[in-house]
């Protein structure tokens, strides 16, 4: 349960570091998308959904070590998941 919140914090740190490197004009759309993901991770709605998801998954024994923040980032940025 706690590991997913730590994954979110780690994802935010990594996204922020990556964002700082995006300075070229052609990278600004990517930077905007990353900032959108960061806003989602920081939102109270996302945190509530994350808490609900991990609580249910833990209760049902279906949680192994998913990285929900990474999955959201892939979906928002349109990146392949492999």
DSSP file (Angstrom, degrees, kcal/mol; ACC not computed):
  #  RESIDUE AA STRUCTURE BP1 BP2  ACC     N-H-->O    O-->H-N    N-H-->O    O-->H-N    TCO  KAPPA ALPHA  PHI   PSI    X-CA   Y-CA   Z-CA
    1    1 A X    >>        0   0    0      0, 0.0     4,-0.8     0, 0.0     3,-0.5   0.000 360.0 360.0 360.0 -50.7    0.0    0.0    0.0
    2    2 A X  H 3>  +     0   0    0      1,-0.2     4,-2.0     2,-0.2     3,-0.4   0.819 360.0  68.4 -68.9 -30.9    2.7    2.5    1.0
    3    3 A X  H 3> S+     0   0    0      1,-0.2     4,-2.3     2,-0.2    -1,-0.2   0.837  95.8  54.7 -62.1 -31.7    5.0    1.5   -1.9
    4    4 A X  H <> S+     0   0    0     -3,-0.5     4,-1.9     2,-0.2    -1,-0.2   0.875 107.0  49.8 -70.0 -34.9    2.6    3.0   -4.5
    5    5 A X  H  X S+     0   0    0     -4,-0.8     4,-2.2    -3,-0.4    -2,-0.2   0.889 111.9  48.6 -67.8 -36.9    2.6    6.3   -2.7
    6    6 A X  H  X S+     0   0    0     -4,-2.0     4,-2.7     2,-0.2    -2,-0.2   0.875 108.0  54.8 -67.8 -36.7    6.4    6.2   -2.7
    7    7 A X  H  X S+     0   0    0     -4,-2.3     4,-2.7     2,-0.2    -2,-0.2   0.894 107.7  50.6 -60.4 -39.5    6.3    5.3   -6.4
    8    8 A X  H  X S+     0   0    0     -4,-1.9     4,-2.4     2,-0.2    -2,-0.2   0.934 110.9  47.4 -64.4 -46.4    4.2    8.4   -7.0
    9    9 A X  H  X S+     0   0    0     -4,-2.2     4,-2.0     1,-0.2    -2,-0.2   0.919 114.1  47.4 -60.6 -43.6    6.7   10.6   -5.1
   10   10 A X  H  X S+     0   0    0     -4,-2.7     4,-2.6     1,-0.2    -2,-0.2   0.903 110.3  52.3 -64.9 -41.5    9.6    9.0   -7.0
   11   11 A X  H  X S+     0   0    0     -4,-2.7     4,-2.7     1,-0.2    -1,-0.2   0.901 108.5  51.3 -61.7 -40.5    7.8    9.5  -10.3
   12   12 A X  H  X S+     0   0    0     -4,-2.4     4,-2.4     2,-0.2    -1,-0.2   0.907 110.2  48.8 -63.1 -42.0    7.2   13.2   -9.5
   13   13 A X  H  X S+     0   0    0     -4,-2.0     4,-2.3     2,-0.2    -2,-0.2   0.938 114.0  45.7 -62.6 -47.0   10.9   13.6   -8.7
   14   14 A X  H  X S+     0   0    0     -4,-2.6     4,-2.3     1,-0.2    -2,-0.2   0.898 112.9  49.7 -65.4 -40.8   12.0   11.9  -12.0
   15   15 A X  H  X S+     0   0    0     -4,-2.7     4,-2.7    -5,-0.2    -1,-0.2   0.905 110.7  50.2 -64.9 -40.6    9.5   13.8  -14.1
   16   16 A X  H  X S+     0   0    0     -4,-2.4     4,-1.8     2,-0.2    -2,-0.2   0.920 111.1  48.9 -63.1 -43.8   10.6   17.1  -12.6
   17   17 A X  H  X S+     0   0    0     -4,-2.3     4,-0.6     1,-0.2    -2,-0.2   0.910 113.4  46.8 -61.6 -42.7   14.2   16.4  -13.3
   18   18 A X  H >X S+     0   0    0     -4,-2.3     3,-1.1     1,-0.2     4,-0.5   0.903 107.9  56.4 -66.3 -41.3   13.4   15.4  -16.9
   19   19 A X  H >< S+     0   0    0     -4,-2.7     3,-1.3     1,-0.3    -1,-0.2   0.867  99.7  59.8 -58.3 -38.1   11.3   18.5  -17.3
   20   20 A X  H 3< S+     0   0    0     -4,-1.8    -1,-0.3     1,-0.3    -2,-0.2   0.768 102.0  54.5 -63.2 -24.9   14.2   20.7  -16.4
   21   21 A X  H << S+     0   0    0     -3,-1.1     2,-1.1    -4,-0.6     3,-0.3   0.614  85.1  92.2 -84.6 -12.6   16.1   19.3  -19.3
   22   22 A X    <<  +     0   0    0     -3,-1.3    -1,-0.1    -4,-0.5    -4,-0.0  -0.706  40.9 133.2 -88.9  98.9   13.5   20.1  -21.9
   23   23 A X        +     0   0    0     -2,-1.1    -1,-0.2     8,-0.0     5,-0.1   0.599  35.5 100.0-120.5 -21.2   14.5   23.5  -23.2
   24   24 A X  S >  S-     0   0    0     -3,-0.3     3,-1.6     1,-0.1     4,-0.4  -0.372  78.1-120.1 -71.5 149.3   14.2   23.3  -27.0
   25   25 A X  G >  S+     0   0    0      1,-0.3     3,-1.3     2,-0.2     4,-0.3   0.871 113.6  55.8 -56.2 -38.2   11.1   24.7  -28.7
   26   26 A X  G 3  S+     0   0    0      1,-0.2     4,-0.3     2,-0.1    -1,-0.3   0.623 103.5  56.5 -72.4 -10.3   10.2   21.4  -30.1
   27   27 A X  G <> S+     0   0    0     -3,-1.6     4,-2.4     1,-0.2    -1,-0.2   0.442  80.6  90.0 -96.1  -1.8   10.3   19.8  -26.6
   28   28 A X  H <> S+     0   0    0     -3,-1.3     4,-2.2    -4,-0.4    -1,-0.2   0.830  82.7  54.3 -69.6 -31.9    7.7   22.2  -25.2
   29   29 A X  H  > S+     0   0    0     -4,-0.3     4,-2.0    -3,-0.2    -1,-0.2   0.915 111.0  46.7 -66.0 -41.8    4.7   20.0  -26.1
   30   30 A X  H  > S+     0   0    0     -4,-0.3     4,-2.6     2,-0.2    -2,-0.2   0.915 110.9  52.4 -63.3 -43.8    6.3   17.1  -24.2
   31   31 A X  H  X S+     0   0    0     -4,-2.4     4,-2.3     1,-0.2    -2,-0.2   0.897 108.7  50.8 -59.7 -41.1    7.1   19.4  -21.3
   32   32 A X  H  X S+     0   0    0     -4,-2.2     4,-1.7     2,-0.2    -1,-0.2   0.906 110.5  48.8 -63.2 -42.6    3.5   20.5  -21.2
   33   33 A X  H  X S+     0   0    0     -4,-2.0     4,-2.1     2,-0.2    -2,-0.2   0.894 110.7  50.4 -65.0 -40.4    2.3   16.8  -21.2
   34   34 A X  H  X S+     0   0    0     -4,-2.6     4,-2.5     1,-0.2    -2,-0.2   0.909 108.8  51.3 -65.0 -41.7    4.7   15.9  -18.4
   35   35 A X  H  X S+     0   0    0     -4,-2.3     4,-2.2     1,-0.2    -1,-0.2   0.858 107.5  54.5 -63.7 -33.8    3.5   18.8  -16.3
   36   36 A X  H  X S+     0   0    0     -4,-1.7     4,-1.9     2,-0.2    -2,-0.2   0.924 108.7  47.6 -63.7 -44.9   -0.1   17.6  -16.9
   37   37 A X  H  X S+     0   0    0     -4,-2.1     4,-2.6     1,-0.2    -2,-0.2   0.912 110.3  52.6 -61.3 -43.1    0.9   14.2  -15.5
   38   38 A X  H  X S+     0   0    0     -4,-2.5     4,-1.9     1,-0.2    -1,-0.2   0.898 107.7  51.5 -61.3 -40.6    2.6   15.8  -12.5
   39   39 A X  H  X S+     0   0    0     -4,-2.2     4,-0.9     2,-0.2    -1,-0.2   0.884 109.3  50.6 -63.2 -38.5   -0.6   17.7  -11.8
   40   40 A X  H >< S+     0   0    0     -4,-1.9     3,-0.8     1,-0.2     6,-0.4   0.936 109.5  50.0 -63.9 -46.9   -2.6   14.5  -11.9
   41   41 A X  H 3< S+     0   0    0     -4,-2.6    -1,-0.2     1,-0.2    -2,-0.2   0.846 112.8  47.7 -60.9 -34.0   -0.2   12.8   -9.5
   42   42 A X  H 3< S+     0   0    0     -4,-1.9    -1,-0.2    -5,-0.2    -2,-0.2   0.635  89.6 108.5 -82.2 -14.4   -0.4   15.7   -7.1
   43   43 A X  S <X S-     0   0    0     -4,-0.9     4,-2.1    -3,-0.8     5,-0.1  -0.285  72.1-132.6 -69.3 148.1   -4.2   15.9   -7.2
   44   44 A X  H  > S+     0   0    0      1,-0.2     4,-2.3     2,-0.2     5,-0.2   0.831 107.8  58.0 -67.1 -31.5   -6.2   14.9   -4.2
   45   45 A X  H  > S+     0   0    0      2,-0.2     4,-2.7     1,-0.2     5,-0.2   0.940 106.9  46.4 -63.7 -46.7   -8.5   12.9   -6.5
   46   46 A X  H  > S+     0   0    0     -6,-0.4     4,-2.9     1,-0.2     5,-0.2   0.925 112.7  50.1 -60.8 -44.9   -5.6   10.8   -7.8
   47   47 A X  H  X S+     0   0    0     -4,-2.1     4,-2.3     2,-0.2    -1,-0.2   0.892 111.9  48.2 -61.8 -39.8   -4.3   10.2   -4.3
   48   48 A X  H  X S+     0   0    0     -4,-2.3     4,-2.4     2,-0.2    -2,-0.2   0.920 113.4  46.8 -66.5 -43.9   -7.8    9.1   -3.2
   49   49 A X  H  X S+     0   0    0     -4,-2.7     4,-2.9     2,-0.2    -2,-0.2   0.898 111.9  51.3 -64.4 -39.8   -8.2    6.8   -6.1
   50   50 A X  H  X S+     0   0    0     -4,-2.9     4,-2.6    -5,-0.2     5,-0.2   0.921 110.9  48.1 -62.3 -44.8   -4.7    5.4   -5.5
   51   51 A X  H  X S+     0   0    0     -4,-2.3     4,-2.0    -5,-0.2    -2,-0.2   0.910 113.9  46.7 -62.2 -43.4   -5.5    4.7   -1.9
   52   52 A X  H  X S+     0   0    0     -4,-2.4     4,-2.3     2,-0.2     5,-0.2   0.918 113.3  49.3 -65.1 -44.7   -8.8    3.1   -2.8
   53   53 A X  H  X S+     0   0    0     -4,-2.9     4,-2.8     1,-0.2     5,-0.2   0.936 113.6  44.5 -60.5 -49.2   -7.2    1.0   -5.5
   54   54 A X  H  X S+     0   0    0     -4,-2.6     4,-2.4     1,-0.2     5,-0.2   0.865 111.8  53.2 -68.6 -34.6   -4.3   -0.3   -3.3
   55   55 A X  H  X S+     0   0    0     -4,-2.0     4,-2.2    -5,-0.2    -1,-0.2   0.944 114.2  41.5 -63.8 -47.3   -6.7   -1.0   -0.4
   56   56 A X  H  X S+     0   0    0     -4,-2.3     4,-2.1     2,-0.2     6,-0.2   0.917 116.0  48.9 -66.3 -43.8   -8.9   -3.1   -2.5
   57   57 A X  H  X>S+     0   0    0     -4,-2.8     5,-2.2    -5,-0.2     6,-0.9   0.889 112.8  47.8 -64.8 -39.3   -6.1   -4.8   -4.4
   58   58 A X  H ><5S+     0   0    0     -4,-2.4     3,-0.8    -5,-0.2    -1,-0.2   0.919 110.9  51.4 -66.1 -43.5   -4.3   -5.6   -1.1
   59   59 A X  H 3<5S+     0   0    0     -4,-2.2    -2,-0.2     1,-0.2    -1,-0.2   0.872 115.3  41.9 -61.3 -38.3   -7.5   -7.0    0.5
   60   60 A X  H 3<5S-     0   0    0     -4,-2.1    -1,-0.2    -5,-0.1    -2,-0.2   0.452 109.8-121.8 -90.6  -1.1   -8.1   -9.3   -2.5
   61   61 A X  T <<5S+     0   0    0     -3,-0.8    -3,-0.2    -4,-0.5    -4,-0.1   0.730  78.6 119.8  70.6  21.8   -4.4  -10.3   -2.8
   62   62 A X      < +     0   0    0     -5,-2.2     2,-0.6    -6,-0.2    -4,-0.2   0.447  43.9  96.1 -98.4   0.6   -4.1   -9.0   -6.3
   63   63 A X        +     0   0    0     -6,-0.9    -9,-0.0     1,-0.2    -2,-0.0  -0.795  33.8 157.1 -94.7 126.0   -1.4   -6.5   -5.7
   64   64 A X  S    S-     0   0    0     -2,-0.6    -1,-0.2     0, 0.0    -2,-0.0   0.775  77.2 -53.8-107.9 -63.5    2.1   -7.6   -6.4
   65   65 A X  S    S+     0   0    0    -62,-0.0    -2,-0.1   -61,-0.0     2,-0.1  -0.084  70.7 174.6-172.6  58.8    4.0   -4.4   -7.1
   66   66 A X        -     0   0    0      1,-0.1     2,-0.7     4,-0.0     3,-0.2  -0.363  28.6-140.2 -71.9 153.0    2.3   -2.4   -9.7
   67   67 A X     >  +     0   0    0      1,-0.2     4,-2.2     2,-0.1     3,-0.2  -0.737  26.5 172.6-111.3  81.9    3.5    1.0  -10.6
   68   68 A X  H  > S+     0   0    0     -2,-0.7     4,-2.5     1,-0.2     5,-0.2   0.893  77.0  55.6 -58.0 -43.1    0.2    2.8  -11.1
   69   69 A X  H  > S+     0   0    0      1,-0.2     4,-2.4     2,-0.2    -1,-0.2   0.907 108.4  48.5 -57.7 -39.6    1.9    6.2  -11.5
   70   70 A X  H  > S+     0   0    0     -3,-0.2     4,-2.6     2,-0.2    -1,-0.2   0.908 109.8  52.1 -65.7 -40.7    4.0    4.8  -14.3
   71   71 A X  H  X S+     0   0    0     -4,-2.2     4,-2.2     2,-0.2    -2,-0.2   0.909 110.7  47.6 -62.4 -41.7    1.0    3.3  -16.0
   72   72 A X  H  X S+     0   0    0     -4,-2.5     4,-2.9     2,-0.2     5,-0.3   0.920 111.0  51.6 -64.3 -43.2   -0.8    6.7  -15.8
   73   73 A X  H  X S+     0   0    0     -4,-2.4     4,-2.6    -5,-0.2     6,-0.3   0.919 109.6  49.6 -60.3 -43.6    2.2    8.4  -17.2
   74   74 A X  H  X>S+     0   0    0     -4,-2.6     5,-1.9     1,-0.2     4,-1.2   0.925 113.4  46.5 -60.6 -44.2    2.4    6.0  -20.1
   75   75 A X  H  <5S+     0   0    0     -4,-2.2    -2,-0.2     2,-0.2    -1,-0.2   0.935 115.4  44.3 -65.4 -46.4   -1.3    6.5  -20.9
   76   76 A X  H  <5S+     0   0    0     -4,-2.9    -2,-0.2     1,-0.2    -1,-0.2   0.903 120.1  40.9 -66.6 -41.1   -1.2   10.3  -20.7
   77   77 A X  H  <5S-     0   0    0     -4,-2.6    -1,-0.2    -5,-0.3    -2,-0.2   0.605 107.1-125.6 -83.4 -11.5    2.1   10.6  -22.6
   78   78 A X  T  <5 +     0   0    0     -4,-1.2     2,-0.2    -5,-0.2    -3,-0.2   0.820  54.4 155.8  72.1  30.9    1.0    7.9  -25.1
   79   79 A X      < -     0   0    0     -5,-1.9    -1,-0.2    -6,-0.3     2,-0.1  -0.595  49.7-101.9 -89.4 151.1    4.1    5.9  -24.6
   80   80 A X        -     0   0    0     -2,-0.2    -1,-0.1     1,-0.1    -5,-0.0  -0.431  26.2-134.9 -66.7 148.1    4.4    2.1  -25.2
   81   81 A X              0   0    0      1,-0.2    -1,-0.1    -2,-0.1    -7,-0.0   0.434 360.0 360.0 -89.1   0.3    4.2    0.1  -22.0
   82   82 A X              0   0    0      0, 0.0    -1,-0.2     0, 0.0    -2,-0.0   0.475 360.0 360.0 -99.4 360.0    7.1   -2.3  -22.7
